[in-house]
Amino acid sequence: MVRKRSKRNYRNYTLRDGRFVVKHGITKNLDRRLQEMETEGLRFTSMIFDRYPVTEDTARQREQDRVEAYRRGHKGKNPKYNK
């Protein structure tokens, strides 16, 4: 019996404004998401994304872990654009 492999088409990204992290997130399409954030008026200078795509569950868990790690180092506050 062959096990069906989960689709790996989500990527984690981090938005930075200079050296400050302003958002952690996930997306399927990086170019589309970049344009959406620019039209929403989010202020940032760079977008850093993970090299390899992962499953949706893994991407959501990594995003949650990164936001929690940010909170630990910043007195319980979220990044600027994470709610």
C-alpha positions in Angstrom: 0.0 0.0 0.0 1.4 3.4 -1.0 0.8 6.3 1.4 -0.4 9.5 -0.2 1.9 12.4 0.5 0.4 15.6 1.8 0.6 18.7 -0.4 3.4 21.0 0.5 2.6 24.3 -0.9 2.6 26.8 2.0 5.5 29.0 3.0 6.2 31.0 6.2 7.4 34.6 5.8 8.6 37.4 8.0 8.1 41.1 7.3 10.7 43.5 8.6 10.9 47.3 8.8 14.6 47.8 8.9 15.8 45.5 11.6 12.4 45.2 13.4 10.1 42.3 12.8 6.6 43.6 12.0 4.7 40.4 11.0 5.0 36.6 10.8 2.6 34.8 8.4 2.0 32.0 6.0 0.9 32.0 2.3 0.6 29.8 -0.8 1.5 32.5 -3.3 4.3 34.9 -2.2 4.0 37.4 -5.0 0.2 37.8 -4.6 0.5 38.1 -0.8 3.3 40.8 -1.2 1.0 42.9 -3.4 -2.0 42.5 -1.0 0.1 43.7 1.9 1.3 46.7 0.0 -2.2 47.7 -1.0 -3.4 47.3 2.6 -0.8 50.0 3.5 1.5 47.8 5.7 4.9 49.5 6.1 7.9 47.2 5.7 11.2 47.1 3.9 11.8 43.4 3.3 10.1 40.1 3.2 12.0 37.0 4.3 10.5 33.6 3.5 11.4 30.0 4.3 13.2 28.1 1.6 11.1 25.0 1.4 7.3 24.7 1.2 5.5 22.7 3.9 2.0 21.5 4.7 -0.6 23.9 5.9 -0.6 22.4 9.5 3.2 22.7 9.7 3.1 26.3 8.4 0.5 27.3 11.0 2.4 25.7 13.8 5.6 27.4 12.8 3.9 30.8 12.6 2.4 30.3 16.1 5.8 29.3 17.4 7.5 32.3 15.9 4.9 34.7 17.3 5.2 33.1 20.8 9.0 33.4 20.6 8.6 37.1 19.7 6.3 37.6 22.7 8.8 36.0 25.1 11.5 38.5 24.0 9.2 41.6 23.9 7.3 41.7 27.2 4.3 39.8 25.8 3.6 42.1 22.9 2.9 40.8 19.3 4.7 42.0 16.3 3.2 45.3 14.9 0.8 43.7 12.3 0.1 40.4 14.1 -3.1 40.6 16.0 
